[in-house]
């Protein structure tokens, strides 16, 4: 079982992380004071961190999403977005993440007059600053942005066009998030058509709190290349008493086509999509060799890092360094960055990094 220090040292890739779900509690308090946001339940750093985590762990996606009122509340100014995005890059790099696609819905930061483009520009500027700081600290990281439209709003086409405008500056794809029930992917077909016509990338939150129809629509109507969460694909898999497994047509399609699953185990436990980490479908899906990736979703709300997610998976299923490397390479194969950039990270960063860790592990065992 690798130690937490070893897991932190291991190069990792992250495809599903929300900017507004990963703020430092101290930063939330600072920004609230600086920009006049008065809605926080407490201004004590430790108490606020506890409040966010307690508020998220209520076994309901809709209740989980309520905690974002406060993080979004302090992300209404350009300087606030830049600071949060820079700290995001630094925090991920310190955790051993070498490539990250972090998503944010720019429409959430327009309450005080910022435009969608100004929000995206601030986010990317923060990533640039954070990448420079991380490199200077000896922890280089590649940060990309996914532009998200919110299901419950009516701006998906506008947001999609914004994503396309910034595609050469660090935005690598388009996402739809928010409550699944009552907001199927087919409601946003105009936005997805716009993205596809531009040969751009699509990932959709699907199969988290709603079942197989959400996944099917995301793939067959909306053209999703990846599934955000996708845990409910397990509903199309039958495990018999003798241990044999039968895949339904949708599950077989997802596996055969190597559709990446952006899985976030702790978050799924908190929203009620899985009872415990040990019960999470990620174990069955990885053993069946679906294109599984491991992610954080919301680091603040769920009180996690990518390293802690790997440690939890290792504790539950004994994945070890070999499976960690497989999951990391899965993520980089599935990333929306250009092929050459992904290949460089796999061959020059990830594989050598794990080779070094395995060699060190062998020396300890032999010694």
NURO-350548 format. One record per atom (N, C-alpha, C, O): residue in one letter; z, x, y. Coordinates in steps of 0.1 Angstrom, whole numbers, plus 5000, padded with zeros to 4 digits. Each point is the difference from the previous one (the first is absolute). Layout:
! residues N
AZXY;...
This chain:
! residues 367
X500050094988;X500049915012;X500050095012;X501050075003;X497949935006;X500050085012;X501149965009;X500449885002;X500250225005;X501049975010;X499349945012;X498850005002;X502149935007;X499549945012;X499350115009;X499049975007;X501650154993;X499450115008;X498650034995;X499150035008;X500849984979;X498650034995;X499049895003;X498950025004;X501649854995;X499149895004;X499650005014;X498949985004;X502150065005;X499650015014;X499050115003;X499249995008;X501050124984;X499150125002;X498649964995;X499050065006;X500849864984;X498849974994;X499049935010;X500549915008;X498350134993;X499049945009;X499749864996;X499749974989;X500449945021;X499849854997;X499049945009;X499850055011;X499749844985;X499049925009;X500549865000;X500549944990;X499350005022;X500649865003;X498949925005;X499350035010;X500449854984;X499049915005;X500549875006;X499249935006;X502150044991;X500549875005;X501350025007;X501150004993;X498950015020;X501250025008;X499749945014;X499050025006;X502049904998;X499849925013;X500750085011;X501250034999;X498149995012;X500650075012;X501249935004;X501150065003;X498949814999;X501149925005;X501149984989;X501049935003;X498850124985;X501049994990;X500750134997;X500750024990;X499050095019;X500550134997;X500750075011;X500150125000;X500349805011;X500650065011;X501450064996;X500749954991;X499750165016;X501350054999;X501049905007;X499749965011;X501450014983;X500949905007;X500450055014;X500149925009;X500250214993;X500350065013;X498949985010;X500349975012;X498550034983;X498849985009;X499949865005;X499749975011;X500649944980;X500049855003;X501049985012;X499749935009;X501550134989;X501049985011;X499650075013;X500149945011;X499350184988;X499650075012;X498949925007;X500049985013;X499049974980;X498949935006;X500449865006;X499549965010;X501549984983;X500549875005;X500750025014;X499849925009;X500950194992;X500750035013;X499050045011;X500149965011;X498950124985;X499050055009;X499149895006;X499650005011;X500049914980;X499049905004;X500549865001;X499349905002;X502150084998;X500649885003;X499949894989;X500049885003;X500050164985;X500049914989;X501549964997;X500750094997;X499649795003;X501449964999;X500449924987;X501149954999;X498050054991;X500249924989;X500750074988;X500249934990;X500250195011;X500550074988;X501449944996;X500849975009;X499450034978;X501349944995;X501250105003;X501149965000;X498650175002;X501050105002;X499350125006;X498850034998;X502050055010;X499450135005;X500750124993;X499950115005;X500849874984;X500650104992;X498950044990;X499549924993;X500250215006;X498950054992;X500249964985;X499149954993;X502150085002;X500349984985;X500049854998;X499549954989;X501149975020;X500149864998;X498649945000;X499749904993;X499450155016;X498749945001;X499250034987;X499249924995;X500950215000;X499350034988;X500449914989;X499249954992;X502150035007;X500549914989;X499549855002;X499749944991;X500350025022;X499549865003;X498549994995;X499749894994;X499550205009;X498649994996;X499949994985;X499249924995;X501550164998;X499950014985;X500649874994;X499549954990;X501650015015;X500649874995;X499149885003;X499849914992;X499650095020;X499149895004;X498850004991;X499449894998;X500150224998;X498850014992;X500249954986;X499149944993;X502050095001;X500349984986;X500449864997;X501249974996;X497949935006;X500449864998;X499049934991;X500049875000;X499250204992;X499249954989;X499049905006;X499649904993;X499950125019;X499049915005;X499150085010;X500650065009;X498149934989;X499150085009;X500149945014;X500150085010;X500049794992;X500149945013;X501350055007;X499950035012;X501249974981;X501350045007;X499950155002;X500650055010;X498850034981;X499950145002;X499250035013;X500450095007;X498649834996;X499250035012;X500749975013;X499650055010;X501549874989;X500749975012;X500650125007;X500250005012;X500250104980;X500650125006;X499150085009;X500550085008;X498249894991;X499150075009;X500049965014;X499450065009;X501249824994;X500149965014;X500550115009;X499650015011;X501450064984;X500750105008;X499250135002;X499950065010;X499449994979;X499250125001;X498849975008;X499650095009;X499849804989;X498849965009;X500549985014;X499250035010;X502049924992;X500549985013;X500150125009;X499949995012;X500350134982;X500150125007;X498750085000;X499950115005;X499049834990;X498750074999;X499049935010;X498949984996;X501649995016;X499149935009;X499550095012;X499349955009;X501150184990;X499550095011;X499350124993;X500350044989;X498850025018;X499250114995;X500950114996;X499850064989;X501149985019;X500850124997;X500949974988;X500350104992;X500149785006;X500849974988;X499250014987;X500550064990;X498349895011;X499150014988;X499750154997;X500050044988;X499750045022;X499850144998;X501250074993;X499850074991;X501349905015;X501350064994;X500149974985;X500350084992;X499649795005;X500249954987;X499050064990;X500350044989;X498549965015;X498950064992;X500250154997;X499850054989;X500650025022;X500350144998;X501150034990;X499950084992;X501249845010;X501150014991;X499749964986;X500550064990;X498649855008;X499649964987;X499350114993;X500350034988;X498850045019;X499350124994;X501050114996;X499950064990;X501149965019;X501050114998;X500949964988;X500250094991;X500249785008;X500849964989;X499350014987;X500650044990;X498249925009;X499250004988;X499850154995;X500150034989;X499550055021;X499850144997;X501350074994;X499950074991;X501249895015;X501350064996;X500349964986;X500850064993;X498649825002;X500349954987;X498950054990;X500049964988;X499250145016;X499050054991;X498749934999;X499150034992;X500749875017;X498749935000;X498950085007;X500350055011;X498649974982;X498950085006;X498949925005;X499150055008;X500849824988;X499049915005;X500649865001;X500649964990;X499249985021;X500549865002;X499149915007;X499450045010;X500449844985;X499349895008;X501149905004;X500649934991;X499750075022;X501149915005;X499349895007;X499150025009;X501449864988;X499349885006;X500849935011;X501350015000;X498049935009;X500749935011;X499149895005;X498850025001;X501849875003;X499249895006;X500150015015;X501049975006;X497950075001;X500150025014;X500349885008;X500650005011;X499149884984;X500249885007;X501549975001;X500449925009;X500550154983;X501449985002;X500650075012;X501149975004;X498150125002;X500550085012;X499449965013;X499950085009;X499649804992;X499249965012;X500949905009;X499449945009;X501950054988;X500849905008;X500150045014;X500249915009;X499850224994;X500250045014;X498750065007;X500050075009;X498949884985;X498750035007;X499150114994;X498950025004;X501650054986;X499250104993;X498849934993;X500249894994;X498650175006;X498949954993;X500050054985;X500850094998;X498449854994;X500050054986;X499650155000;X500650084993;X498449955015;X499550145000;X501150105005;X500150114995;X500649845015;X501150095006;X501150024989;X500650114999;X499749794993;X501050024989;X499550104990;X500750094996;X498049905000;X499550094990;X499950145005;X500450104993;X499249915020;X500050145006;X501350065001;X500250124997;X500949815006;X501350055000;X500550044986;X500650104998;X499149824992;X500350034987;X499450134995;X500750094994;X498049925009;X499350134996;X500550125007;X500150114995;X500349875018;X500550115008;X501350054994;X500350124999;X500649784997;X501250044994;X499850074987;X500750104997;X498349864995;X499850074987;X499550145003;X500450104993;X498849925018;X499550135003;X501250095004;X500150124995;X500849835013;X501250085004;X500950034988;X500450124998;X499849784993;X500850024988;X499450104991;X500750084994;X498049925004;X499350094991;X500250155005;X500250094993;X499749925021;X500150135006;X501550064997;X500250114997;X500749805005;X501450044998;X500350034986;X500750104996;X498849824995;X500250034985;X499350134996;X500650084992;X498249955013;X499450124997;X500850125005;X500150104993;X500449895019;X500850115006;X501350024992;X500550115000;X500049784993;X501250024992;X499650044986;X500950014991;X497950025006;X499550054987;X499949894990;X500050024988;X499849855017;X499849894991;X498849925004;X500149895005;X498750174993;X498849935005;X499849864993;X500249994988;X499349925020;X499749864995;X498849955006;X499750035012;X499549894981;X498849935005;X500449855002;X500449944990;X499650015022;X500349875003;X498849925004;X499250045008;X500649844986;X499049915003;X500649865003;X501149974996;X498149955011;X500549865003;X499249894994;X498750014999;X502049894995;X499349884996;X500449895010;X501149985004;X497849965002;X500349895010;X500149874992;X499149964992;X502049975011;X500349884993;X499949875008;X500350015012;X499249894983;X500049875006;X501149914993;X500250014988;X500549915020;X501049924994;X499549864996;X499349935007;X501050034981;X499549884994;X500349885008;X499249915002;X502050085004;X500449885007;X499549995014;X500149905007;X499250204998;X499350005013;X498549974998;X499649974989;X499750025022;X498649965000;X499150105006;X499149975008;X501250164990;X499350115007;X499350104991;X499850115003;X500049844984;X499650104990;X498650065004;X499850124997;X499349815008;X498750055003;X500150105012;X499450114999;X501449865011;X500250095011;X500750134995;X499750115005;X501349874986;X500750124995;X499050094992;X500150125000;X499149814992;X499050084992;X499150085008;X499750114997;X499849835014;X499150075009;X500750115007;X499450115002;X501949885001;X500850115005;X500150114990;X499850125004;X500449854984;X500150104989;X498750085000;X500050134998;X498949805002;X498750075000;X499850095012;X499450114998;X501049855013;X499850095012;X500850134999;X499550105006;X501549904986;X500950124999;X499750084987;X500850094997;X498249884996;X499850054987;X499850155000;X500250074990;X499349995021;X499750145000;X501150085007;X499950125002;X501249815001;X501150065007;X501350014992;X501150045005;X498949914982;X501250004992;X500349874993;X500850004991;X498549895012;X500149884993;X499150004988;X498850035001;X501749944987;X499250024988;X499849864993;X499350004990;X501349895015;X499749884993;X500749885007;X500750015010;X499149874984;X500549875005;X500849944989;X499750004988;X501349935016;X501049944991;X500449865006;X499949975012;X500549944979;X500649875004;X501449994993;X500150034988;X500949945020;X501349994995;X500749885005;X499449925008;X501950064988;X500749885004;X500249914988;X499750044989;X500949845013;X500349914989;X498749964993;X499049965006;X501050054981;X498849974991;X499949854998;X498849955002;X502349984996;X499949864996;X499449925012;X500650015011;X498449924987;X499449925011;X499050085008;X499349945009;X500650194989;X499050085008;X499250084990;X500150135000;X499049814993;X499250074990;X499050095007;X499649985011;X499950134982;X499050095006;X498749935005;X499450055009;X500349844985;X498849935003;X500049945015;X499049965005;X502250045001;X500149955014;X499450105009;X499849975012;X500050164984;X499650115009;X498750064996;X499850125003;X499349804991;X498850054995;X499150065011;X499350104998;X500749845014;X499250065011;X500450145003;X499250095003;X502149944997;X500550135003;X499650104989;X499550115003;X500749854984;X499650084989;X498550035000;X499550114997;X499749795006;X498550025001;X499750105011;X499150084998;X501649915013;X499750105011;X500350144996;X499250095002;X501949934990;X500450134995;X498950054990;X499650125001;X500149804990;X499050044990;X498750035005;X499350104996;X500249835015;X498750035006;X500050145006;X498950065001;X502349985003;X500150145006;X500350114990;X500250115003;X499749854984;X500350104989;X501450065002;X500250124998;X500849795006;X501350055002;X500949954989;X499549944990;X501850105010;X500949984989;X500949885001;X500549975011;X499949974978;X500849885000;X501150024989;X499750034989;X501649955016;X501149984990;X500749875005;X500149975012;X500449954978;X500649875003;X501349994993;X500150034988;X500949925019;X501349964994;X499749884991;X499649895005;X500550134982;X499749894991;X500750024987;X500350114995;X500249784999;X500750004987;X501450065002;X500550064990;X500149915021;X501450045002;X500949884998;X500749994990;X499349925020;X500849874998;X499249894995;X500549894997;X498250135001;X499149894995;X499250064988;X500050124999;X499549804993;X499550054987;X498550044999;X499450045010;X500149934978;X498650054997;X498949955009;X499150075003;X501049805002;X498949965009;X499950085013;X498950035005;X502250035000;X500050085012;X499350134997;X499250055008;X501050014980;X499450124996;X498549984998;X499150085004;X500549814989;X498649974997;X499249985013;X498950055001;X501749875008;X499349985013;X499950135008;X498950035006;X502150054994;X500050135007;X498850094995;X499350065008;X500549944979;X499050084994;X498649945001;X499150065005;X500849814991;X498749944998;X499449945013;X498849995001;X502049965008;X499649945012;X500050105012;X499150015008;X502150064993;X500250095012;X499550144998;X499950075010;X499949974978;X499550144998;X501050115001;X499750115004;X501549864992;X501150105001;X499750114990;X499649984989;X500550155016;X499950124992;X501350044994;X500050064989;X501149905017;X501450024995;X500849875001;X499749925009;X501350074983;X500949895001;X501450055005;X500650084994;X499849865017;X501450035005;X501049934991;X500149875000;X500750204993;X500949954990;X499349974987;X500050084991;X499549805008;X499249964988;X500949994987;X499449994989;X501949995013;X500950004988;X499749884991;X500250004988;X499349895018;X499849884992;X498850014991;X499749904992;X499650215008;X498950024990;X500650004986;X499349974990;X502050055009;X500750004987;X500049864994;X500149994988;X499749915020;X499949864995;X498849984991;X499949904993;X499150195008;X498849994992;X500050104988;X499050034994;X502250025003;X500250094988;X501049944991;X501149965003;X498550034984;X500949954989;X500550124992;X499250074994;X502149945005;X500650104991;X500649934988;X500949925002;X498550104986;X500549924988;X501250074994;X500450115004;X500349824987;X501250044994;X499850134993;X500950084998;X497949944996;X499850134993;X499650125009;X499750104995;X500349875018;X499750115009;X498650015004;X499750085010;X499449844984;X498650015004;X499849925013;X500849925004;X498250125004;X499849955013;X498649945001;X499050064995;X500949835012;X498749935003;X499849985015;X500949945006;X498050114999;X499849985014;X499149885002;X499049984993;X501349945017;X499149895004;X498850065008;X500050125002;X499149795001;X498850045007;X500250075013;X499450105004;X501549855004;X500350055013;X500750144999;X499650105006;X501449914985;X500750134998;X499050104995;X500150125004;X499149844986;X499050094995;X499050055011;X499650125000;X500049795008;X499150045011;X500750105009;X499450105004;X501949885000;X500750095009;X500150144993;X499850105007;X500549904981;X500250134993;X498650074998;X499950125003;X499149804992;X498750064998;X499450065012;X499350105000;X500849825011;X499450055013;X500950105007;X499650045011;X501549994984;X501050105006;X500449965014;X500150085009;X500249794992;X500549955013;X501450055002;X500949974992;X499350105019;X501450065002;X501049905004;X499749905007;X501550114987;X501149915002;X501050085009;X500650104995;X499749855017;X500950075009;X501449944997;X500449915007;X500350154983;X501249944996;X501350065007;X500050125003;X500949795000;X501250035008;X501249944993;X500549895004;X500050184986;X501049944991;X501349955007;X500449884998;X500250205011;X501349965006;X499849885009;X500749905000;X498250105008;X499749895008;X499849874992;X500449895004;X498950124985;X499749894991;X501349944995;X500249884998;X500850214999;X501349954996;X500749925011;X500649894998;X499350165014;X500649945012;X499349875003;X500749905004;X498050084994;X499449885003;X500049904989;X499549885001;X501050164987;X500149914989;X498850004991;X499949924990;X499150185012;X498850014992;X500350064986;X499349984991;X501950095009;X500550064987;X501550005000;X500650015011;X500049974978;X501449984999;X500850145003;X500950005007;X498650104986;X500550145002;X498950104999;X498949964996;X501450165007;X499050114998;X499650014985;X498950014997;X502149984994;X499850014986;X499149894995;X499350014990;X500749875017;X499149894996;X498750005007;X499249914998;X500650185011;X498850005008;X498750024991;X500050094991;X498949835012;X498850024992;X499350145001;X499150034992;X501450055017;X499350135002;X500150084987;X499150084997;X502049904995;X500150084987;X498949964991;X499350084994;X500549795003;X499049954991;X498650045006;X499150054992;X500749935021;X498750035005;X499650155000;X498950044997;X502150055005;X499750144999;X499750044985;X499250084998;X501649864993;X499750034986;X498749954995;X499450064991;X500149835015;X498649954997;X499050075008;X498849974999;X501650135009;X499150085008;X499249925010;X498850035002;X501849875005;X499449955012;X500150115011;X500750094998;X498549895012;X500050105011;X501249965009;X499949945011;X501350114984;X501349975007;X500250115010;X499850124998;X500749845014;X500650105010;X501449955004;X500349884999;X500550225005;X501449975003;X500150015016;X499650105006;X501149805000;X500150005014;X501449945005;X500849964992;X499450055021;X501349975006;X500049865006;X501149934999;X497850025006;X499949875007;X500850015014;X499450035010;X501949954989;X500850015013;X501250084998;X501049964994;X499050175011;X501050094997;X501449965006;X501050024994;X498949925018;X501349965007;X500649884993;X501150004996;X498149905002;X500549874994;X500550024986;X501149954996;X498250134996;X500450024986;X500850124998;X500550024989;X499850065021;X500850124999;X499550104990;X500750054992;X498049975009;X499350094990;X499250115007;X499749995012;X500050114980;X498950105003;X499150004988;X500349944990;X498650135011;X499150014989;X500750084989;X499849974988;X501050135016;X500750084990;X501049914992;X500250024988;X500549905020;X501049914993;X499349904991;X500649964989;X498250005014;X499349914991;X499650074987;X500149954989;X499450185013;X499750084988;X501350024991;X499949994988;X501250045019;X501250024993;X500549874992;X500450014989;X499449885017;X500449874994;X499149974988;X500449954990;X498350095011;X499049984989;X500450094989;X499949974988;X500450155015;X500450104990;X501349964993;X500150014988;X500849945019;X501349964994;X499849884991;X500649994989;X498449925014;X499849884992;X499150034988;X500249944989;X498850155013;X498950014990;X499850144996;X499150034991;X501650075015;X499850144995;X498650055003;X499450064991;X500149935021;X498650035002;X499850155001;X498950054996;X502050035010;X499950145000;X498950055010;X499349925006;X500550214995;X499150065009;X498549964997;X499249985009;X500550024978;X498649974996;X499649865005;X498949995005;X501949914993;X499649875005;X500149995015;X499249935006;X501750145000;X500050015015;X498650055005;X499549955010;X500150164984;X498750055004;X498849904998;X499249995008;X500949944981;X498949904997;X500049895010;X499049965005;X502249994999;X500149905010;X499650055014;X499349925007;X501050204996;X499550065013;X498550025000;X499449965010;X500050084979;X498650025000;X499349865000;X499049985006;X501649924987;X499549875001;X499949955015;X499049955004;X502150085004;X500049965014;X498950075008;X499349945008;X500550194989;X499050075008;X498649964996;X499149995008;X500749984979;X498749954996;X499749865006;X498849975003;X502349965000;X499849865005;X500150005016;X499849895006;X500550225000;X500150005015;X498749975006;X498950024995;X501249945018;X498849975008;X499550125008;X499049985007;X501650134992;X499550125007;X498750044994;X499749974989;X499550115018;X498850054994;X500250084988;X501050064998;X498049934993;X500150074986;X500450145001;X500950054993;X498450035016;X500350145001;X501550035003;X500650094995;X499949835014;X501450015004;X501049984989;X500950074998;X498849824994;X500849974989;X499950114989;X501150034994;X497750025004;X499850104989;X500850135004;X500650064992;X499349975021;X500850125005;X501549994997;X500650094995;X499949795008;X501449984998;X500450014986;X501050054996;X498249894995;X500350004986;X499950144994;X500950044993;X498150035011;X499750144994;X500850115006;X500450104994;X499949895019;X500750115007;X501449975003;X500850095003;X499749794996;X501449975003;X500749934988;X501150054996;X498449854999;X500749924990;X500150084987;X501150024995;X497750014999;X500150074987;X500750145000;X500850024991;X499050065020;X500850135000;X501549975002;X500850074995;X499549835013;X501449965002;X500749964987;X501150054998;X498349874994;X500649964988;X500050114990;X501050024992;X498050075008;X500050114991;X501250105003;X500650054991;X499749975022;X501150085004;X501349944995;X500950074995;X499249805007;X501349934996;X500250014984;X501150014996;X497849974997;X500150014985;X500350144996;X500850024990;X498750085017;X500350144996;X501550025003;X500650074992;X499949895019;X501450025003;X500949924990;X501050064996;X498649825000;X500749934990;X500150074987;X501050004993;X497850065003;X500050084988;X500950125000;X500650034990;X499450045021;X500950125002;X501549964998;X500750074994;X499649815012;X501449964999;X500349964985;X501150044995;X498049904998;X500249964986;X500150134991;X500950004992;X498250095011;X500050134992;X501250085002;X500650064991;X499949945022;X501150085004;X501349954994;X501150055002;
